């Protein structure tokens, strides 16, 4: 074995790409926004970490639960991007690019969750 299971997943690769964008956004946040930077760092880091953890899990329901955590961190990041947009903290082109990557990640995670046999609740 020359690689980990999560390294094969497109969603993991996209999450790592997003992490780089998130770091760029954090560096551009104006002084006095440390609370937002910290929250964004933690949420964006949670995505690939939980994807890797889920990929390493064998039990389908536990795998789905861990992928749901990653998905929730993705939607949290989307909300942070909205906060940045509303407060005019970051260039809208960069925010749009980050949002596009997040949309892909959340969609892929949703498919992974459903493939684990979990069905959305009504």
N, CA and C atoms as a LAMMPS dump frame, in Angstrom:
ITEM: TIMESTEP
0
ITEM: NUMBER OF ATOMS
366
ITEM: BOX BOUNDS ff ff ff
-5.0000000000000000e+02 5.0000000000000000e+02
-5.0000000000000000e+02 5.0000000000000000e+02
-5.0000000000000000e+02 5.0000000000000000e+02
ITEM: ATOMS id mol type element x y z
1 1 1 N 0.846 -1.179 0
2 1 2 C 0 0 0
3 1 3 C 0.895 1.248 0
4 2 1 N 0.756 2.054 -1.029
5 2 2 C 1.598 3.241 -1.145
6 2 3 C 0.828 4.545 -0.953
7 3 1 N -0.43 4.421 -0.552
8 3 2 C -1.229 5.611 -0.272
9 3 3 C -2.36 5.248 0.692
10 4 1 N -2.935 6.269 1.278
11 4 2 C -4.075 6.075 2.161
12 4 3 C -5.36 6.133 1.343
13 5 1 N -6.383 5.501 1.853
14 5 2 C -7.674 5.442 1.158
15 5 3 C -8.204 6.845 0.836
16 6 1 N -8.116 7.752 1.788
17 6 2 C -8.664 9.098 1.58
18 6 3 C -7.943 9.859 0.468
19 7 1 N -6.682 9.526 0.219
20 7 2 C -5.919 10.237 -0.809
21 7 3 C -6.443 9.962 -2.215
22 8 1 N -7.219 8.911 -2.369
23 8 2 C -7.814 8.579 -3.673
24 8 3 C -9.116 9.336 -3.935
25 9 1 N -9.71 9.874 -2.888
26 9 2 C -11.024 10.505 -3.019
27 9 3 C -10.93 11.912 -3.604
28 10 1 N -11.734 12.161 -4.637
29 10 2 C -11.781 13.505 -5.226
30 10 3 C -12.236 14.542 -4.202
31 11 1 N -13.144 14.152 -3.326
32 11 2 C -13.635 15.091 -2.316
33 11 3 C -12.511 15.492 -1.362
34 12 1 N -11.621 14.579 -1.053
35 12 2 C -10.486 14.914 -0.187
36 12 3 C -9.564 15.911 -0.901
37 13 1 N -9.293 15.641 -2.164
38 13 2 C -8.438 16.549 -2.944
39 13 3 C -9.054 17.943 -3.028
40 14 1 N -10.374 18.002 -3.238
41 14 2 C -11.06 19.296 -3.286
42 14 3 C -11.002 19.982 -1.923
43 15 1 N -11.114 19.212 -0.849
44 15 2 C -11.053 19.782 0.5
45 15 3 C -9.671 20.369 0.786
46 16 1 N -8.636 19.709 0.304
47 16 2 C -7.275 20.237 0.469
48 16 3 C -7.111 21.518 -0.36
49 17 1 N -7.669 21.523 -1.57
50 17 2 C -7.646 22.748 -2.392
51 17 3 C -8.376 23.882 -1.679
52 18 1 N -9.523 23.555 -1.083
53 18 2 C -10.278 24.58 -0.367
54 18 3 C -9.5 25.107 0.83
55 19 1 N -8.799 24.221 1.51
56 19 2 C -8.006 24.626 2.667
57 19 3 C -6.986 25.696 2.273
58 20 1 N -6.37 25.545 1.104
59 20 2 C -5.413 26.544 0.62
60 20 3 C -6.113 27.882 0.362
61 21 1 N -7.314 27.829 -0.213
62 21 2 C -8.079 29.061 -0.455
63 21 3 C -8.48 29.693 0.876
64 22 1 N -8.905 28.866 1.815
65 22 2 C -9.302 29.372 3.133
66 22 3 C -8.13 30.069 3.823
67 23 1 N -6.944 29.475 3.724
68 23 2 C -5.768 30.113 4.322
69 23 3 C -5.492 31.471 3.685
70 24 1 N -5.682 31.546 2.368
71 24 2 C -5.491 32.818 1.671
72 24 3 C -6.501 33.859 2.181
73 25 1 N -7.735 33.443 2.34
74 25 2 C -8.774 34.35 2.837
75 25 3 C -8.447 34.816 4.254
76 26 1 N -8.031 33.899 5.106
77 26 2 C -7.679 34.253 6.491
78 26 3 C -6.569 35.297 6.508
79 27 1 N -5.573 35.112 5.659
80 27 2 C -4.454 36.073 5.616
81 27 3 C -4.897 37.461 5.167
82 28 1 N -5.991 37.526 4.399
83 28 2 C -6.481 38.804 3.888
84 28 3 C -7.484 39.483 4.815
85 29 1 N -7.941 38.782 5.833
86 29 2 C -8.899 39.399 6.754
87 29 3 C -8.251 40.569 7.482
88 30 1 N -8.983 41.658 7.624
89 30 2 C -8.423 42.82 8.313
90 30 3 C -8.185 42.54 9.793
91 31 1 N -7.292 43.307 10.358
92 31 2 C -7.015 43.2 11.789
93 31 3 C -8.314 43.393 12.565
94 32 1 N -8.413 42.734 13.697
95 32 2 C -9.62 42.833 14.496
96 32 3 C -10.657 41.771 14.161
97 33 1 N -10.339 40.882 13.234
98 33 2 C -11.27 39.818 12.845
99 33 3 C -10.712 38.437 13.204
100 34 1 N -9.917 38.382 14.268
101 34 2 C -9.29 37.119 14.685
102 34 3 C -10.332 36.054 15.015
103 35 1 N -11.451 36.463 15.595
104 35 2 C -12.515 35.508 15.919
105 35 3 C -13.038 34.808 14.665
106 36 1 N -13.172 35.561 13.583
107 36 2 C -13.649 35.008 12.319
108 36 3 C -12.575 34.13 11.677
109 37 1 N -11.342 34.587 11.725
110 37 2 C -10.223 33.815 11.167
111 37 3 C -10.084 32.476 11.881
112 38 1 N -10.188 32.494 13.203
113 38 2 C -10.063 31.268 13.978
114 38 3 C -11.18 30.282 13.632
115 39 1 N -12.407 30.771 13.579
116 39 2 C -13.546 29.912 13.26
117 39 3 C -13.399 29.324 11.855
118 40 1 N -12.955 30.145 10.911
119 40 2 C -12.787 29.69 9.528
120 40 3 C -11.659 28.668 9.424
121 41 1 N -10.575 28.907 10.133
122 41 2 C -9.462 27.937 10.134
123 41 3 C -9.918 26.581 10.655
124 42 1 N -10.64 26.594 11.763
125 42 2 C -11.078 25.331 12.374
126 42 3 C -12.082 24.603 11.481
127 43 1 N -13.041 25.33 10.939
128 43 2 C -14.062 24.695 10.098
129 43 3 C -13.458 24.168 8.796
130 44 1 N -12.582 24.942 8.171
131 44 2 C -11.989 24.5 6.9
132 44 3 C -11.035 23.332 7.102
133 45 1 N -10.372 23.285 8.239
134 45 2 C -9.475 22.163 8.545
135 45 3 C -10.27 20.907 8.878
136 46 1 N -11.422 21.083 9.483
137 46 2 C -12.268 19.949 9.845
138 46 3 C -12.727 19.151 8.624
139 47 1 N -12.891 19.811 7.496
140 47 2 C -13.403 19.117 6.31
141 47 3 C -12.468 17.984 5.882
142 48 1 N -11.206 18.26 5.517
143 48 2 C -10.349 17.146 5.081
144 48 3 C -10.028 16.157 6.192
145 49 1 N -9.92 16.638 7.44
146 49 2 C -9.626 15.721 8.539
147 49 3 C -10.742 14.698 8.722
148 50 1 N -11.979 15.152 8.649
149 50 2 C -13.101 14.221 8.804
150 50 3 C -13.299 13.344 7.576
151 51 1 N -12.987 13.844 6.408
152 51 2 C -13.043 13 5.208
153 51 3 C -12.045 11.857 5.349
154 52 1 N -10.841 12.181 5.791
155 52 2 C -9.823 11.136 5.979
156 52 3 C -10.267 10.135 7.034
157 53 1 N -10.824 10.632 8.133
158 53 2 C -11.286 9.736 9.189
159 53 3 C -12.408 8.833 8.672
160 54 1 N -13.345 9.406 7.935
161 54 2 C -14.444 8.618 7.383
162 54 3 C -13.97 7.572 6.392
163 55 1 N -13.006 7.926 5.574
164 55 2 C -12.481 6.972 4.588
165 55 3 C -11.809 5.787 5.267
166 56 1 N -11.293 6 6.453
167 56 2 C -10.63 4.932 7.184
168 56 3 C -11.574 4.064 8.004
169 57 1 N -12.841 4.417 8.017
170 57 2 C -13.844 3.672 8.799
171 57 3 C -14.466 2.566 7.944
172 58 1 N -14.72 1.42 8.566
173 58 2 C -15.327 0.296 7.859
174 58 3 C -16.845 0.249 8.014
175 59 1 N -17.349 0.582 9.185
176 59 2 C -18.788 0.505 9.44
177 59 3 C -19.511 1.616 8.689
178 60 1 N -20.478 1.243 7.859
179 60 2 C -21.149 2.187 6.959
180 60 3 C -21.83 3.33 7.7
181 61 1 N -22.55 3.031 8.768
182 61 2 C -23.26 4.097 9.477
183 61 3 C -22.297 5.058 10.17
184 62 1 N -21.213 4.535 10.701
185 62 2 C -20.199 5.396 11.332
186 62 3 C -19.49 6.236 10.271
187 63 1 N -19.208 5.62 9.137
188 63 2 C -18.59 6.336 8.016
189 63 3 C -19.487 7.504 7.603
190 64 1 N -20.789 7.233 7.467
191 64 2 C -21.745 8.279 7.09
192 64 3 C -21.775 9.389 8.13
193 65 1 N -21.745 9.023 9.415
194 65 2 C -21.767 10.019 10.488
195 65 3 C -20.557 10.948 10.392
196 66 1 N -19.399 10.389 10.13
197 66 2 C -18.178 11.19 10.049
198 66 3 C -18.214 12.093 8.808
199 67 1 N -18.711 11.554 7.692
200 67 2 C -18.85 12.383 6.488
201 67 3 C -19.863 13.511 6.711
202 68 1 N -20.89 13.262 7.529
203 68 2 C -21.852 14.328 7.853
204 68 3 C -21.177 15.454 8.625
205 69 1 N -20.255 15.104 9.491
206 69 2 C -19.506 16.129 10.233
207 69 3 C -18.71 16.991 9.246
208 70 1 N -18.053 16.347 8.296
209 70 2 C -17.294 17.087 7.276
210 70 3 C -18.226 17.99 6.468
211 71 1 N -19.401 17.463 6.129
212 71 2 C -20.372 18.237 5.353
213 71 3 C -20.84 19.454 6.144
214 72 1 N -21.117 19.264 7.437
215 72 2 C -21.536 20.401 8.276
216 72 3 C -20.435 21.455 8.372
217 73 1 N -19.196 21.022 8.441
218 73 2 C -18.09 21.989 8.458
219 73 3 C -18.044 22.756 7.138
220 74 1 N -18.36 22.088 6.046
221 74 2 C -18.42 22.762 4.743
222 74 3 C -19.494 23.826 4.704
223 75 1 N -20.67 23.511 5.222
224 75 2 C -21.736 24.514 5.222
225 75 3 C -21.435 25.645 6.208
226 76 1 N -20.723 25.324 7.289
227 76 2 C -20.276 26.379 8.202
228 76 3 C -19.321 27.326 7.48
229 77 1 N -18.412 26.78 6.697
230 77 2 C -17.487 27.62 5.921
231 77 3 C -18.25 28.495 4.939
232 78 1 N -19.299 27.958 4.338
233 78 2 C -20.113 28.748 3.414
234 78 3 C -20.74 29.94 4.142
235 79 1 N -21.205 29.714 5.356
236 79 2 C -21.784 30.812 6.137
237 79 3 C -20.727 31.854 6.494
238 80 1 N -19.524 31.406 6.804
239 80 2 C -18.44 32.35 7.097
240 80 3 C -18.122 33.19 5.862
241 81 1 N -18.146 32.562 4.694
242 81 2 C -17.937 33.322 3.457
243 81 3 C -19.034 34.37 3.277
244 82 1 N -20.275 34.024 3.633
245 82 2 C -21.369 34.996 3.566
246 82 3 C -21.129 36.164 4.506
247 83 1 N -20.642 35.878 5.699
248 83 2 C -20.315 36.941 6.659
249 83 3 C -19.255 37.87 6.057
250 84 1 N -18.232 37.277 5.463
251 84 2 C -17.165 38.079 4.839
252 84 3 C -17.719 38.931 3.692
253 85 1 N -18.637 38.362 2.922
254 85 2 C -19.233 39.095 1.803
255 85 3 C -20.072 40.263 2.302
256 86 1 N -20.945 39.999 3.277
257 86 2 C -21.843 41.04 3.798
258 86 3 C -21.055 42.17 4.443
259 87 1 N -19.955 41.832 5.09
260 87 2 C -19.142 42.851 5.762
261 87 3 C -18.057 43.428 4.859
262 88 1 N -18.061 43.039 3.59
263 88 2 C -17.086 43.532 2.608
264 88 3 C -15.649 43.363 3.078
265 89 1 N -15.339 42.176 3.595
266 89 2 C -14.01 41.923 4.15
267 89 3 C -13.027 41.362 3.122
268 90 1 N -13.539 40.68 2.105
269 90 2 C -12.697 39.988 1.126
270 90 3 C -13.245 40.242 -0.267
271 91 1 N -12.361 40.263 -1.236
272 91 2 C -12.727 40.434 -2.64
273 91 3 C -13.783 39.41 -3.049
274 92 1 N -14.814 39.868 -3.745
275 92 2 C -15.925 38.988 -4.112
276 92 3 C -15.506 37.876 -5.068
277 93 1 N -14.501 38.104 -5.904
278 93 2 C -14.042 37.047 -6.817
279 93 3 C -13.43 35.88 -6.043
280 94 1 N -12.651 36.187 -5.026
281 94 2 C -12.054 35.147 -4.195
282 94 3 C -13.14 34.403 -3.415
283 95 1 N -14.108 35.141 -2.886
284 95 2 C -15.209 34.509 -2.166
285 95 3 C -16.02 33.6 -3.086
286 96 1 N -16.258 34.04 -4.302
287 96 2 C -17.001 33.218 -5.267
288 96 3 C -16.247 31.941 -5.616
289 97 1 N -14.948 32.052 -5.798
290 97 2 C -14.131 30.869 -6.103
291 97 3 C -14.171 29.881 -4.946
292 98 1 N -14.073 30.388 -3.727
293 98 2 C -14.128 29.52 -2.543
294 98 3 C -15.494 28.853 -2.444
295 99 1 N -16.532 29.599 -2.711
296 99 2 C -17.898 29.067 -2.636
297 99 3 C -18.104 27.952 -3.661
298 100 1 N -17.582 28.117 -4.851
299 100 2 C -17.718 27.088 -5.893
300 100 3 C -17.07 25.773 -5.461
301 101 1 N -15.893 25.859 -4.874
302 101 2 C -15.217 24.651 -4.388
303 101 3 C -16.042 24.012 -3.271
304 102 1 N -16.576 24.832 -2.374
305 102 2 C -17.396 24.309 -1.277
306 102 3 C -18.661 23.624 -1.783
307 103 1 N -19.286 24.192 -2.794
308 103 2 C -20.475 23.564 -3.371
309 103 3 C -20.152 22.159 -3.874
310 104 1 N -19.014 22.006 -4.541
311 104 2 C -18.577 20.692 -5.024
312 104 3 C -18.333 19.738 -3.865
313 105 1 N -17.654 20.224 -2.842
314 105 2 C -17.329 19.385 -1.69
315 105 3 C -18.601 18.901 -1.01
316 106 1 N -19.525 19.793 -0.742
317 106 2 C -20.763 19.421 -0.063
318 106 3 C -21.565 18.438 -0.921
319 107 1 N -21.606 18.643 -2.227
320 107 2 C -22.318 17.711 -3.112
321 107 3 C -21.67 16.327 -3.086
322 108 1 N -20.349 16.278 -3.142
323 108 2 C -19.657 14.989 -3.108
324 108 3 C -19.856 14.293 -1.772
325 109 1 N -19.805 15.04 -0.69
326 109 2 C -20.027 14.45 0.63
327 109 3 C -21.453 13.919 0.76
328 110 1 N -22.408 14.645 0.209
329 110 2 C -23.794 14.181 0.236
330 110 3 C -23.912 12.832 -0.475
331 111 1 N -23.274 12.696 -1.624
332 111 2 C -23.297 11.417 -2.348
333 111 3 C -22.623 10.317 -1.539
334 112 1 N -21.493 10.628 -0.907
335 112 2 C -20.809 9.621 -0.088
336 112 3 C -21.707 9.16 1.065
337 113 1 N -22.379 10.098 1.698
338 113 2 C -23.274 9.769 2.812
339 113 3 C -24.397 8.852 2.327
340 114 1 N -25.002 9.22 1.218
341 114 2 C -26.094 8.407 0.676
342 114 3 C -25.598 7.029 0.237
343 115 1 N -24.386 6.948 -0.275
344 115 2 C -23.808 5.667 -0.678
345 115 3 C -23.526 4.762 0.51
346 116 1 N -23.434 5.345 1.683
347 116 2 C -23.23 4.545 2.906
348 116 3 C -24.541 3.944 3.39
349 117 1 N -25.603 4.22 2.68
350 117 2 C -26.901 3.651 3.031
351 117 3 C -27.771 4.547 3.864
352 118 1 N -27.315 5.755 4.117
353 118 2 C -28.118 6.692 4.908
354 118 3 C -29.045 7.461 3.98
355 119 1 N -30.249 7.664 4.419
356 119 2 C -31.242 8.406 3.651
357 119 3 C -31.546 9.707 4.378
358 120 1 N -31.773 10.786 3.597
359 120 2 C -32.095 12.063 4.241
360 120 3 C -33.427 11.976 4.987
361 121 1 N -33.504 12.684 6.091
362 121 2 C -34.759 12.712 6.853
363 121 3 C -35.697 13.74 6.252
364 122 1 N -36.978 13.522 6.427
365 122 2 C -37.967 14.44 5.845
366 122 3 C -38.2 15.631 6.737
